[in-house]
Each structure stands twice: as C-alpha cells, then as structure tokens.
C-alpha cells in the first residue's frame, strides 16, 4: 500500500466517522455537537488537501535537488578546462 493510498483511506475513514457522528448528534437534537463534528470533517478534508500539496512540492524539490546533484557530479568527473592565458 502506498503512502498516498494510506492517507486517502485514513482521511475517508475520519470524514465518514465524523459525518456519521454529526448525523447521529443531529438526530438526538444535539445540534452544537453535530456542528462541531461537521466542522471537524471539513477541517480534516482541508488538512488532507494541504498535506497532499506539501508532499507534491516536496517531491518536486527532491527532483530538482537530484538534477543539481547530477550536474555537480558531471562537473567533478569532467571539470571544464580553464582558459589559457596569453602574455
């Protein structure tokens, strides 16, 4: 199971659990708690989206660092020839 699949599954479980709690609280006229659970469900979704965006940015940064590292390795193995001085 990949990390993305795992985080999606945990998020779906949390949102489903909180939504069920919100509905059940509303059925027994506990509207304040129903609202709290509904708001928590929304916050879970927003937090998960922010997490996925951060992970995508991290993956892009890793790729960029890898490209820079390869560039440095090439320079170390094949140093550029210095320009000759003529007097």
HTML snippet that shows the backbone in 3Dmol.js (N, CA, C, O; Angstrom):
<script src="https://3Dmol.org/build/3Dmol-min.js"></script>
<div id="view" style="width:600px;height:400px;position:relative"></div>
<script>
const pdb = `
ATOM      1  N   UNK A   1       0.849  -1.176   0.000  1.00  0.00           N
ATOM      2  CA  UNK A   1       0.000   0.000   0.000  1.00  0.00           C
ATOM      3  C   UNK A   1       0.896   1.241   0.000  1.00  0.00           C
ATOM      4  O   UNK A   1       1.802   1.359   0.825  1.00  0.00           O
ATOM      5  N   UNK A   2       0.641   2.146  -0.912  1.00  0.00           N
ATOM      6  CA  UNK A   2       1.443   3.361  -0.983  1.00  0.00           C
ATOM      7  C   UNK A   2       0.993   4.363   0.083  1.00  0.00           C
ATOM      8  O   UNK A   2      -0.084   4.243   0.668  1.00  0.00           O
ATOM      9  N   UNK A   3       1.844   5.339   0.309  1.00  0.00           N
ATOM     10  CA  UNK A   3       1.532   6.365   1.305  1.00  0.00           C
ATOM     11  C   UNK A   3       0.293   7.158   0.892  1.00  0.00           C
ATOM     12  O   UNK A   3      -0.548   7.484   1.730  1.00  0.00           O
ATOM     13  N   UNK A   4       0.184   7.465  -0.392  1.00  0.00           N
ATOM     14  CA  UNK A   4      -0.971   8.231  -0.867  1.00  0.00           C
ATOM     15  C   UNK A   4      -2.273   7.454  -0.637  1.00  0.00           C
ATOM     16  O   UNK A   4      -3.276   8.026  -0.213  1.00  0.00           O
ATOM     17  N   UNK A   5      -2.249   6.168  -0.916  1.00  0.00           N
ATOM     18  CA  UNK A   5      -3.435   5.341  -0.711  1.00  0.00           C
ATOM     19  C   UNK A   5      -3.783   5.260   0.768  1.00  0.00           C
ATOM     20  O   UNK A   5      -4.953   5.337   1.142  1.00  0.00           O
ATOM     21  N   UNK A   6      -2.765   5.105   1.606  1.00  0.00           N
ATOM     22  CA  UNK A   6      -2.992   5.012   3.045  1.00  0.00           C
ATOM     23  C   UNK A   6      -3.589   6.309   3.590  1.00  0.00           C
ATOM     24  O   UNK A   6      -4.563   6.277   4.342  1.00  0.00           O
ATOM     25  N   UNK A   7      -3.005   7.454   3.211  1.00  0.00           N
ATOM     26  CA  UNK A   7      -3.519   8.726   3.726  1.00  0.00           C
ATOM     27  C   UNK A   7      -4.934   8.983   3.231  1.00  0.00           C
ATOM     28  O   UNK A   7      -5.756   9.536   3.962  1.00  0.00           O
ATOM     29  N   UNK A   8      -5.223   8.586   1.995  1.00  0.00           N
ATOM     30  CA  UNK A   8      -6.578   8.754   1.469  1.00  0.00           C
ATOM     31  C   UNK A   8      -7.558   7.883   2.255  1.00  0.00           C
ATOM     32  O   UNK A   8      -8.651   8.335   2.598  1.00  0.00           O
ATOM     33  N   UNK A   9      -7.175   6.646   2.538  1.00  0.00           N
ATOM     34  CA  UNK A   9      -8.055   5.742   3.279  1.00  0.00           C
ATOM     35  C   UNK A   9      -8.315   6.261   4.692  1.00  0.00           C
ATOM     36  O   UNK A   9      -9.450   6.229   5.167  1.00  0.00           O
ATOM     37  N   UNK A  10      -7.279   6.732   5.357  1.00  0.00           N
ATOM     38  CA  UNK A  10      -7.447   7.266   6.717  1.00  0.00           C
ATOM     39  C   UNK A  10      -8.331   8.512   6.688  1.00  0.00           C
ATOM     40  O   UNK A  10      -9.166   8.702   7.571  1.00  0.00           O
ATOM     41  N   UNK A  11      -8.151   9.347   5.689  1.00  0.00           N
ATOM     42  CA  UNK A  11      -8.959  10.558   5.574  1.00  0.00           C
ATOM     43  C   UNK A  11     -10.424  10.219   5.326  1.00  0.00           C
ATOM     44  O   UNK A  11     -11.313  10.801   5.948  1.00  0.00           O
ATOM     45  N   UNK A  12     -10.671   9.289   4.429  1.00  0.00           N
ATOM     46  CA  UNK A  12     -12.051   8.885   4.151  1.00  0.00           C
ATOM     47  C   UNK A  12     -12.685   8.294   5.408  1.00  0.00           C
ATOM     48  O   UNK A  12     -13.842   8.582   5.712  1.00  0.00           O
ATOM     49  N   UNK A  13     -11.940   7.475   6.134  1.00  0.00           N
ATOM     50  CA  UNK A  13     -12.466   6.900   7.373  1.00  0.00           C
ATOM     51  C   UNK A  13     -12.797   7.996   8.382  1.00  0.00           C
ATOM     52  O   UNK A  13     -13.870   7.978   8.986  1.00  0.00           O
ATOM     53  N   UNK A  14     -11.886   8.950   8.568  1.00  0.00           N
ATOM     54  CA  UNK A  14     -12.108  10.026   9.551  1.00  0.00           C
ATOM     55  C   UNK A  14     -13.309  10.883   9.167  1.00  0.00           C
ATOM     56  O   UNK A  14     -14.138  11.213  10.015  1.00  0.00           O
ATOM     57  N   UNK A  15     -13.401  11.242   7.889  1.00  0.00           N
ATOM     58  CA  UNK A  15     -14.521  12.074   7.442  1.00  0.00           C
ATOM     59  C   UNK A  15     -15.835  11.304   7.582  1.00  0.00           C
ATOM     60  O   UNK A  15     -16.842  11.867   8.010  1.00  0.00           O
ATOM     61  N   UNK A  16     -15.825  10.033   7.226  1.00  0.00           N
ATOM     62  CA  UNK A  16     -17.038   9.227   7.363  1.00  0.00           C
ATOM     63  C   UNK A  16     -17.475   9.093   8.814  1.00  0.00           C
ATOM     64  O   UNK A  16     -18.662   9.190   9.127  1.00  0.00           O
ATOM     65  N   UNK A  17     -16.517   8.872   9.687  1.00  0.00           N
ATOM     66  CA  UNK A  17     -16.826   8.743  11.108  1.00  0.00           C
ATOM     67  C   UNK A  17     -17.384  10.048  11.659  1.00  0.00           C
ATOM     68  O   UNK A  17     -18.375  10.039  12.389  1.00  0.00           O
ATOM     69  N   UNK A  18     -16.756  11.169  11.317  1.00  0.00           N
ATOM     70  CA  UNK A  18     -17.230  12.464  11.808  1.00  0.00           C
ATOM     71  C   UNK A  18     -18.586  12.830  11.221  1.00  0.00           C
ATOM     72  O   UNK A  18     -19.425  13.409  11.911  1.00  0.00           O
ATOM     73  N   UNK A  19     -18.807  12.497   9.948  1.00  0.00           N
ATOM     74  CA  UNK A  19     -20.111  12.776   9.328  1.00  0.00           C
ATOM     75  C   UNK A  19     -21.203  11.934   9.990  1.00  0.00           C
ATOM     76  O   UNK A  19     -22.300  12.431  10.248  1.00  0.00           O
ATOM     77  N   UNK A  20     -20.907  10.673  10.264  1.00  0.00           N
ATOM     78  CA  UNK A  20     -21.873   9.817  10.956  1.00  0.00           C
ATOM     79  C   UNK A  20     -22.180  10.379  12.340  1.00  0.00           C
ATOM     80  O   UNK A  20     -23.340  10.430  12.749  1.00  0.00           O
ATOM     81  N   UNK A  21     -21.150  10.797  13.056  1.00  0.00           N
ATOM     82  CA  UNK A  21     -21.371  11.409  14.373  1.00  0.00           C
ATOM     83  C   UNK A  21     -22.248  12.649  14.261  1.00  0.00           C
ATOM     84  O   UNK A  21     -23.146  12.858  15.076  1.00  0.00           O
ATOM     85  N   UNK A  22     -21.983  13.472  13.246  1.00  0.00           N
ATOM     86  CA  UNK A  22     -22.773  14.689  13.072  1.00  0.00           C
ATOM     87  C   UNK A  22     -24.246  14.353  12.841  1.00  0.00           C
ATOM     88  O   UNK A  22     -25.128  14.985  13.423  1.00  0.00           O
ATOM     89  N   UNK A  23     -24.507  13.377  12.008  1.00  0.00           N
ATOM     90  CA  UNK A  23     -25.893  12.982  11.727  1.00  0.00           C
ATOM     91  C   UNK A  23     -26.549  12.412  12.978  1.00  0.00           C
ATOM     92  O   UNK A  23     -27.691  12.749  13.290  1.00  0.00           O
ATOM     93  N   UNK A  24     -25.837  11.558  13.689  1.00  0.00           N
ATOM     94  CA  UNK A  24     -26.421  10.957  14.892  1.00  0.00           C
ATOM     95  C   UNK A  24     -26.673  11.998  15.978  1.00  0.00           C
ATOM     96  O   UNK A  24     -27.693  11.946  16.665  1.00  0.00           O
ATOM     97  N   UNK A  25     -25.749  12.941  16.135  1.00  0.00           N
ATOM     98  CA  UNK A  25     -25.977  14.021  17.101  1.00  0.00           C
ATOM     99  C   UNK A  25     -27.187  14.859  16.697  1.00  0.00           C
ATOM    100  O   UNK A  25     -27.984  15.262  17.545  1.00  0.00           O
ATOM    101  N   UNK A  26     -27.319  15.118  15.400  1.00  0.00           N
ATOM    102  CA  UNK A  26     -28.463  15.905  14.941  1.00  0.00           C
ATOM    103  C   UNK A  26     -29.779  15.166  15.185  1.00  0.00           C
ATOM    104  O   UNK A  26     -30.795  15.792  15.485  1.00  0.00           O
ATOM    105  N   UNK A  27     -29.764  13.850  15.059  1.00  0.00           N
ATOM    106  CA  UNK A  27     -30.980  13.062  15.283  1.00  0.00           C
ATOM    107  C   UNK A  27     -31.456  13.115  16.732  1.00  0.00           C
ATOM    108  O   UNK A  27     -32.648  12.976  17.006  1.00  0.00           O
ATOM    109  N   UNK A  28     -30.514  13.317  17.658  1.00  0.00           N
ATOM    110  CA  UNK A  28     -30.914  13.383  19.077  1.00  0.00           C
ATOM    111  C   UNK A  28     -30.915  14.829  19.579  1.00  0.00           C
ATOM    112  O   UNK A  28     -30.798  15.087  20.777  1.00  0.00           O
ATOM    113  N   UNK A  29     -31.050  15.760  18.636  1.00  0.00           N
ATOM    114  CA  UNK A  29     -31.172  17.189  18.939  1.00  0.00           C
ATOM    115  C   UNK A  29     -29.950  17.769  19.674  1.00  0.00           C
ATOM    116  O   UNK A  29     -30.102  18.659  20.511  1.00  0.00           O
ATOM    117  N   UNK A  30     -28.805  17.297  19.383  1.00  0.00           N
ATOM    118  CA  UNK A  30     -27.553  17.867  19.905  1.00  0.00           C
ATOM    119  C   UNK A  30     -26.874  18.598  18.744  1.00  0.00           C
ATOM    120  O   UNK A  30     -25.857  18.149  18.216  1.00  0.00           O
ATOM    121  N   UNK A  31     -27.458  19.726  18.364  1.00  0.00           N
ATOM    122  CA  UNK A  31     -27.025  20.419  17.157  1.00  0.00           C
ATOM    123  C   UNK A  31     -25.654  21.071  17.308  1.00  0.00           C
ATOM    124  O   UNK A  31     -24.915  21.189  16.330  1.00  0.00           O
ATOM    125  N   UNK A  32     -25.312  21.488  18.503  1.00  0.00           N
ATOM    126  CA  UNK A  32     -23.981  22.065  18.714  1.00  0.00           C
ATOM    127  C   UNK A  32     -22.911  21.024  18.414  1.00  0.00           C
ATOM    128  O   UNK A  32     -21.947  21.305  17.701  1.00  0.00           O
ATOM    129  N   UNK A  33     -23.083  19.815  18.962  1.00  0.00           N
ATOM    130  CA  UNK A  33     -22.092  18.762  18.725  1.00  0.00           C
ATOM    131  C   UNK A  33     -22.120  18.294  17.272  1.00  0.00           C
ATOM    132  O   UNK A  33     -21.090  17.919  16.713  1.00  0.00           O
ATOM    133  N   UNK A  34     -23.290  18.317  16.674  1.00  0.00           N
ATOM    134  CA  UNK A  34     -23.396  17.959  15.256  1.00  0.00           C
ATOM    135  C   UNK A  34     -22.604  18.954  14.407  1.00  0.00           C
ATOM    136  O   UNK A  34     -21.907  18.569  13.467  1.00  0.00           O
ATOM    137  N   UNK A  35     -22.721  20.225  14.749  1.00  0.00           N
ATOM    138  CA  UNK A  35     -21.956  21.246  14.032  1.00  0.00           C
ATOM    139  C   UNK A  35     -20.464  21.103  14.245  1.00  0.00           C
ATOM    140  O   UNK A  35     -19.675  21.301  13.321  1.00  0.00           O
ATOM    141  N   UNK A  36     -20.073  20.756  15.477  1.00  0.00           N
ATOM    142  CA  UNK A  36     -18.648  20.558  15.769  1.00  0.00           C
ATOM    143  C   UNK A  36     -18.096  19.405  14.935  1.00  0.00           C
ATOM    144  O   UNK A  36     -17.015  19.510  14.356  1.00  0.00           O
ATOM    145  N   UNK A  37     -18.840  18.312  14.878  1.00  0.00           N
ATOM    146  CA  UNK A  37     -18.385  17.154  14.095  1.00  0.00           C
ATOM    147  C   UNK A  37     -18.342  17.472  12.596  1.00  0.00           C
ATOM    148  O   UNK A  37     -17.416  17.051  11.903  1.00  0.00           O
ATOM    149  N   UNK A  38     -19.317  18.198  12.103  1.00  0.00           N
ATOM    150  CA  UNK A  38     -19.329  18.579  10.687  1.00  0.00           C
ATOM    151  C   UNK A  38     -18.151  19.500  10.376  1.00  0.00           C
ATOM    152  O   UNK A  38     -17.501  19.352   9.341  1.00  0.00           O
ATOM    153  N   UNK A  39     -17.876  20.451  11.273  1.00  0.00           N
ATOM    154  CA  UNK A  39     -16.734  21.349  11.069  1.00  0.00           C
ATOM    155  C   UNK A  39     -15.423  20.573  11.115  1.00  0.00           C
ATOM    156  O   UNK A  39     -14.507  20.851  10.342  1.00  0.00           O
ATOM    157  N   UNK A  40     -15.331  19.608  12.014  1.00  0.00           N
ATOM    158  CA  UNK A  40     -14.120  18.792  12.099  1.00  0.00           C
ATOM    159  C   UNK A  40     -13.925  17.990  10.809  1.00  0.00           C
ATOM    160  O   UNK A  40     -12.797  17.835  10.341  1.00  0.00           O
ATOM    161  N   UNK A  41     -15.004  17.490  10.244  1.00  0.00           N
ATOM    162  CA  UNK A  41     -14.906  16.747   8.982  1.00  0.00           C
ATOM    163  C   UNK A  41     -14.369  17.639   7.872  1.00  0.00           C
ATOM    164  O   UNK A  41     -13.523  17.220   7.081  1.00  0.00           O
ATOM    165  N   UNK A  42     -14.862  18.860   7.819  1.00  0.00           N
ATOM    166  CA  UNK A  42     -14.366  19.811   6.811  1.00  0.00           C
ATOM    167  C   UNK A  42     -12.884  20.114   7.042  1.00  0.00           C
ATOM    168  O   UNK A  42     -12.107  20.182   6.091  1.00  0.00           O
ATOM    169  N   UNK A  43     -12.498  20.293   8.299  1.00  0.00           N
ATOM    170  CA  UNK A  43     -11.087  20.563   8.602  1.00  0.00           C
ATOM    171  C   UNK A  43     -10.186  19.393   8.239  1.00  0.00           C
ATOM    172  O   UNK A  43      -9.050  19.591   7.807  1.00  0.00           O
ATOM    173  N   UNK A  44     -10.681  18.184   8.411  1.00  0.00           N
ATOM    174  CA  UNK A  44      -9.896  17.005   8.021  1.00  0.00           C
ATOM    175  C   UNK A  44      -9.647  17.021   6.512  1.00  0.00           C
ATOM    176  O   UNK A  44      -8.530  16.769   6.061  1.00  0.00           O
ATOM    177  N   UNK A  45     -10.680  17.315   5.741  1.00  0.00           N
ATOM    178  CA  UNK A  45     -10.526  17.357   4.285  1.00  0.00           C
ATOM    179  C   UNK A  45      -9.552  18.465   3.886  1.00  0.00           C
ATOM    180  O   UNK A  45      -8.680  18.244   3.046  1.00  0.00           O
ATOM    181  N   UNK A  46      -9.687  19.641   4.473  1.00  0.00           N
ATOM    182  CA  UNK A  46      -8.777  20.739   4.149  1.00  0.00           C
ATOM    183  C   UNK A  46      -7.336  20.412   4.544  1.00  0.00           C
ATOM    184  O   UNK A  46      -6.399  20.720   3.808  1.00  0.00           O
ATOM    185  N   UNK A  47      -7.170  19.793   5.696  1.00  0.00           N
ATOM    186  CA  UNK A  47      -5.829  19.404   6.130  1.00  0.00           C
ATOM    187  C   UNK A  47      -5.220  18.368   5.215  1.00  0.00           C
ATOM    188  O   UNK A  47      -4.025  18.420   4.925  1.00  0.00           O
ATOM    189  N   UNK A  48      -6.024  17.429   4.756  1.00  0.00           N
ATOM    190  CA  UNK A  48      -5.519  16.397   3.846  1.00  0.00           C
ATOM    191  C   UNK A  48      -5.102  17.006   2.518  1.00  0.00           C
ATOM    192  O   UNK A  48      -4.078  16.618   1.957  1.00  0.00           O
ATOM    193  N   UNK A  49      -5.877  17.950   2.009  1.00  0.00           N
ATOM    194  CA  UNK A  49      -5.507  18.604   0.746  1.00  0.00           C
ATOM    195  C   UNK A  49      -4.214  19.390   0.897  1.00  0.00           C
ATOM    196  O   UNK A  49      -3.369  19.385   0.002  1.00  0.00           O
ATOM    197  N   UNK A  50      -4.061  20.066   2.033  1.00  0.00           N
ATOM    198  CA  UNK A  50      -2.830  20.812   2.287  1.00  0.00           C
ATOM    199  C   UNK A  50      -1.631  19.860   2.387  1.00  0.00           C
ATOM    200  O   UNK A  50      -0.550  20.158   1.877  1.00  0.00           O
ATOM    201  N   UNK A  51      -1.831  18.725   3.042  1.00  0.00           N
ATOM    202  CA  UNK A  51      -0.783  17.722   3.165  1.00  0.00           C
ATOM    203  C   UNK A  51      -0.376  17.197   1.794  1.00  0.00           C
ATOM    204  O   UNK A  51       0.815  17.071   1.512  1.00  0.00           O
ATOM    205  N   UNK A  52      -1.346  16.891   0.940  1.00  0.00           N
ATOM    206  CA  UNK A  52      -1.027  16.378  -0.405  1.00  0.00           C
ATOM    207  C   UNK A  52      -0.271  17.424  -1.216  1.00  0.00           C
ATOM    208  O   UNK A  52       0.658  17.087  -1.951  1.00  0.00           O
ATOM    209  N   UNK A  53      -0.663  18.693  -1.088  1.00  0.00           N
ATOM    210  CA  UNK A  53       0.040  19.757  -1.802  1.00  0.00           C
ATOM    211  C   UNK A  53       1.483  19.867  -1.316  1.00  0.00           C
ATOM    212  O   UNK A  53       2.403  20.035  -2.116  1.00  0.00           O
ATOM    213  N   UNK A  54       1.675  19.772  -0.002  1.00  0.00           N
ATOM    214  CA  UNK A  54       3.030  19.848   0.553  1.00  0.00           C
ATOM    215  C   UNK A  54       3.870  18.664   0.089  1.00  0.00           C
ATOM    216  O   UNK A  54       5.053  18.830  -0.209  1.00  0.00           O
ATOM    217  N   UNK A  55       3.287  17.483   0.023  1.00  0.00           N
ATOM    218  CA  UNK A  55       4.022  16.304  -0.438  1.00  0.00           C
ATOM    219  C   UNK A  55       4.396  16.429  -1.912  1.00  0.00           C
ATOM    220  O   UNK A  55       5.474  15.993  -2.315  1.00  0.00           O
ATOM    221  N   UNK A  56       3.519  17.016  -2.714  1.00  0.00           N
ATOM    222  CA  UNK A  56       3.833  17.229  -4.135  1.00  0.00           C
ATOM    223  C   UNK A  56       4.974  18.230  -4.284  1.00  0.00           C
ATOM    224  O   UNK A  56       5.862  18.039  -5.114  1.00  0.00           O
ATOM    225  N   UNK A  57       4.956  19.289  -3.491  1.00  0.00           N
ATOM    226  CA  UNK A  57       6.044  20.263  -3.532  1.00  0.00           C
ATOM    227  C   UNK A  57       7.356  19.629  -3.082  1.00  0.00           C
ATOM    228  O   UNK A  57       8.411  19.918  -3.647  1.00  0.00           O
ATOM    229  N   UNK A  58       7.298  18.777  -2.082  1.00  0.00           N
ATOM    230  CA  UNK A  58       8.492  18.089  -1.612  1.00  0.00           C
ATOM    231  C   UNK A  58       9.046  17.161  -2.683  1.00  0.00           C
ATOM    232  O   UNK A  58      10.261  17.090  -2.868  1.00  0.00           O
ATOM    233  N   UNK A  59       8.179  16.453  -3.385  1.00  0.00           N
ATOM    234  CA  UNK A  59       8.622  15.576  -4.467  1.00  0.00           C
ATOM    235  C   UNK A  59       9.287  16.388  -5.578  1.00  0.00           C
ATOM    236  O   UNK A  59      10.307  15.969  -6.125  1.00  0.00           O
ATOM    237  N   UNK A  60       8.717  17.542  -5.912  1.00  0.00           N
ATOM    238  CA  UNK A  60       9.327  18.408  -6.930  1.00  0.00           C
ATOM    239  C   UNK A  60      10.692  18.904  -6.472  1.00  0.00           C
ATOM    240  O   UNK A  60      11.636  18.952  -7.260  1.00  0.00           O
ATOM    241  N   UNK A  61      10.797  19.270  -5.205  1.00  0.00           N
ATOM    242  CA  UNK A  61      12.074  19.749  -4.678  1.00  0.00           C
ATOM    243  C   UNK A  61      13.116  18.633  -4.697  1.00  0.00           C
ATOM    244  O   UNK A  61      14.285  18.886  -4.987  1.00  0.00           O
ATOM    245  N   UNK A  62      12.711  17.419  -4.397  1.00  0.00           N
ATOM    246  CA  UNK A  62      13.644  16.288  -4.447  1.00  0.00           C
ATOM    247  C   UNK A  62      14.156  16.066  -5.858  1.00  0.00           C
ATOM    248  O   UNK A  62      15.344  15.810  -6.057  1.00  0.00           O
ATOM    249  N   UNK A  63      13.259  16.163  -6.847  1.00  0.00           N
ATOM    250  CA  UNK A  63      13.678  16.001  -8.241  1.00  0.00           C
ATOM    251  C   UNK A  63      14.670  17.084  -8.640  1.00  0.00           C
ATOM    252  O   UNK A  63      15.655  16.808  -9.324  1.00  0.00           O
ATOM    253  N   UNK A  64      14.413  18.310  -8.216  1.00  0.00           N
ATOM    254  CA  UNK A  64      15.313  19.423  -8.528  1.00  0.00           C
ATOM    255  C   UNK A  64      16.677  19.214  -7.874  1.00  0.00           C
ATOM    256  O   UNK A  64      17.709  19.453  -8.501  1.00  0.00           O
ATOM    257  N   UNK A  65      16.686  18.776  -6.635  1.00  0.00           N
ATOM    258  CA  UNK A  65      17.957  18.519  -5.948  1.00  0.00           C
ATOM    259  C   UNK A  65      18.712  17.395  -6.651  1.00  0.00           C
ATOM    260  O   UNK A  65      19.935  17.457  -6.778  1.00  0.00           O
ATOM    261  N   UNK A  66      17.998  16.376  -7.105  1.00  0.00           N
ATOM    262  CA  UNK A  66      18.632  15.269  -7.807  1.00  0.00           C
ATOM    263  C   UNK A  66      19.276  15.755  -9.110  1.00  0.00           C
ATOM    264  O   UNK A  66      20.383  15.340  -9.452  1.00  0.00           O
ATOM    265  N   UNK A  67      18.579  16.635  -9.831  1.00  0.00           N
ATOM    266  CA  UNK A  67      19.151  17.187 -11.066  1.00  0.00           C
ATOM    267  C   UNK A  67      20.400  18.011 -10.759  1.00  0.00           C
ATOM    268  O   UNK A  67      21.397  17.924 -11.477  1.00  0.00           O
ATOM    269  N   UNK A  68      20.347  18.806  -9.701  1.00  0.00           N
ATOM    270  CA  UNK A  68      21.518  19.605  -9.329  1.00  0.00           C
ATOM    271  C   UNK A  68      22.681  18.717  -8.922  1.00  0.00           C
ATOM    272  O   UNK A  68      23.830  19.005  -9.258  1.00  0.00           O
ATOM    273  N   UNK A  69      22.394  17.645  -8.205  1.00  0.00           N
ATOM    274  CA  UNK A  69      23.433  16.721  -7.788  1.00  0.00           C
ATOM    275  C   UNK A  69      24.094  16.057  -8.989  1.00  0.00           C
ATOM    276  O   UNK A  69      25.317  15.919  -9.026  1.00  0.00           O
ATOM    277  N   UNK A  70      23.304  15.650  -9.959  1.00  0.00           N
ATOM    278  CA  UNK A  70      23.867  15.059 -11.178  1.00  0.00           C
ATOM    279  C   UNK A  70      24.729  16.067 -11.919  1.00  0.00           C
ATOM    280  O   UNK A  70      25.772  15.711 -12.468  1.00  0.00           O
ATOM    281  N   UNK A  71      24.308  17.303 -11.937  1.00  0.00           N
ATOM    282  CA  UNK A  71      25.098  18.351 -12.581  1.00  0.00           C
ATOM    283  C   UNK A  71      26.438  18.522 -11.875  1.00  0.00           C
ATOM    284  O   UNK A  71      27.471  18.655 -12.531  1.00  0.00           O
ATOM    285  N   UNK A  72      26.430  18.520 -10.557  1.00  0.00           N
ATOM    286  CA  UNK A  72      27.669  18.653  -9.786  1.00  0.00           C
ATOM    287  C   UNK A  72      28.567  17.446 -10.020  1.00  0.00           C
ATOM    288  O   UNK A  72      29.781  17.598 -10.158  1.00  0.00           O
ATOM    289  N   UNK A  73      27.993  16.259 -10.064  1.00  0.00           N
ATOM    290  CA  UNK A  73      28.788  15.050 -10.330  1.00  0.00           C
ATOM    291  C   UNK A  73      29.460  15.123 -11.693  1.00  0.00           C
ATOM    292  O   UNK A  73      30.628  14.761 -11.838  1.00  0.00           O
ATOM    293  N   UNK A  74      28.715  15.595 -12.697  1.00  0.00           N
ATOM    294  CA  UNK A  74      29.299  15.734 -14.032  1.00  0.00           C
ATOM    295  C   UNK A  74      30.472  16.707 -14.007  1.00  0.00           C
ATOM    296  O   UNK A  74      31.508  16.460 -14.625  1.00  0.00           O
ATOM    297  N   UNK A  75      30.303  17.804 -13.296  1.00  0.00           N
ATOM    298  CA  UNK A  75      31.400  18.774 -13.215  1.00  0.00           C
ATOM    299  C   UNK A  75      32.613  18.196 -12.502  1.00  0.00           C
ATOM    300  O   UNK A  75      33.747  18.488 -12.881  1.00  0.00           O
ATOM    301  N   UNK A  76      32.396  17.388 -11.485  1.00  0.00           N
ATOM    302  CA  UNK A  76      33.514  16.789 -10.763  1.00  0.00           C
ATOM    303  C   UNK A  76      34.243  15.752 -11.608  1.00  0.00           C
ATOM    304  O   UNK A  76      35.466  15.637 -11.522  1.00  0.00           O
ATOM    305  N   UNK A  77      33.515  15.001 -12.418  1.00  0.00           N
ATOM    306  CA  UNK A  77      34.146  13.969 -13.250  1.00  0.00           C
ATOM    307  C   UNK A  77      34.744  14.553 -14.524  1.00  0.00           C
ATOM    308  O   UNK A  77      35.728  14.021 -15.036  1.00  0.00           O
ATOM    309  N   UNK A  78      34.191  15.600 -15.031  1.00  0.00           N
ATOM    310  CA  UNK A  78      34.666  16.246 -16.255  1.00  0.00           C
ATOM    311  C   UNK A  78      34.801  17.737 -16.011  1.00  0.00           C
ATOM    312  O   UNK A  78      33.973  18.520 -16.475  1.00  0.00           O
ATOM    313  N   UNK A  79      35.846  18.141 -15.280  1.00  0.00           N
ATOM    314  CA  UNK A  79      35.981  19.580 -14.996  1.00  0.00           C
ATOM    315  C   UNK A  79      36.209  20.377 -16.275  1.00  0.00           C
ATOM    316  O   UNK A  79      36.877  19.903 -17.195  1.00  0.00           O
ATOM    317  N   UNK A  80      35.663  21.572 -16.332  1.00  0.00           N
ATOM    318  CA  UNK A  80      35.887  22.402 -17.532  1.00  0.00           C
ATOM    319  C   UNK A  80      37.362  22.825 -17.592  1.00  0.00           C
ATOM    320  O   UNK A  80      38.006  23.046 -16.566  1.00  0.00           O
ATOM    321  N   UNK A  81      37.863  22.929 -18.798  1.00  0.00           N
ATOM    322  CA  UNK A  81      39.254  23.347 -18.963  1.00  0.00           C
ATOM    323  C   UNK A  81      39.341  24.838 -18.762  1.00  0.00           C
ATOM    324  O   UNK A  81      38.545  25.590 -19.323  1.00  0.00           O
ATOM    325  N   UNK A  82      40.324  25.287 -17.948  1.00  0.00           N
ATOM    326  CA  UNK A  82      40.449  26.724 -17.734  1.00  0.00           C
ATOM    327  C   UNK A  82      40.943  27.408 -19.004  1.00  0.00           C
ATOM    328  O   UNK A  82      41.692  26.810 -19.776  1.00  0.00           O
ATOM    329  N   UNK A  83      40.536  28.645 -19.225  1.00  0.00           N
ATOM    330  CA  UNK A  83      41.020  29.358 -20.417  1.00  0.00           C
ATOM    331  C   UNK A  83      42.521  29.614 -20.296  1.00  0.00           C
ATOM    332  O   UNK A  83      43.037  29.939 -19.227  1.00  0.00           O
ATOM    333  N   UNK A  84      43.190  29.457 -21.418  1.00  0.00           N
ATOM    334  CA  UNK A  84      44.651  29.666 -21.398  1.00  0.00           C
ATOM    335  C   UNK A  84      44.972  31.146 -21.391  1.00  0.00           C
ATOM    336  O   UNK A  84      44.307  31.952 -22.041  1.00  0.00           O
ATOM    337  N   UNK A  85      46.011  31.485 -20.636  1.00  0.00           N
ATOM    338  CA  UNK A  85      46.459  32.888 -20.578  1.00  0.00           C
ATOM    339  C   UNK A  85      47.554  33.115 -21.600  1.00  0.00           C
ATOM    340  O   UNK A  85      48.497  32.332 -21.715  1.00  0.00           O
ATOM    341  N   UNK A  86      47.415  34.162 -22.311  1.00  0.00           N
ATOM    342  CA  UNK A  86      48.438  34.523 -23.300  1.00  0.00           C
ATOM    343  C   UNK A  86      49.076  35.818 -22.866  1.00  0.00           C
ATOM    344  O   UNK A  86      48.389  36.803 -22.595  1.00  0.00           O
ATOM    345  N   UNK A  87      50.399  35.813 -22.800  1.00  0.00           N
ATOM    346  CA  UNK A  87      51.146  37.023 -22.423  1.00  0.00           C
ATOM    347  C   UNK A  87      51.822  37.643 -23.587  1.00  0.00           C
ATOM    348  O   UNK A  87      52.491  38.665 -23.441  1.00  0.00           O
TER     349      UNK A  87
END
`;
const viewer = $3Dmol.createViewer("view");
viewer.addModel(pdb, "pdb");
viewer.setStyle({}, {cartoon: {color: "spectrum"}});
viewer.zoomTo();
viewer.render();
</script>
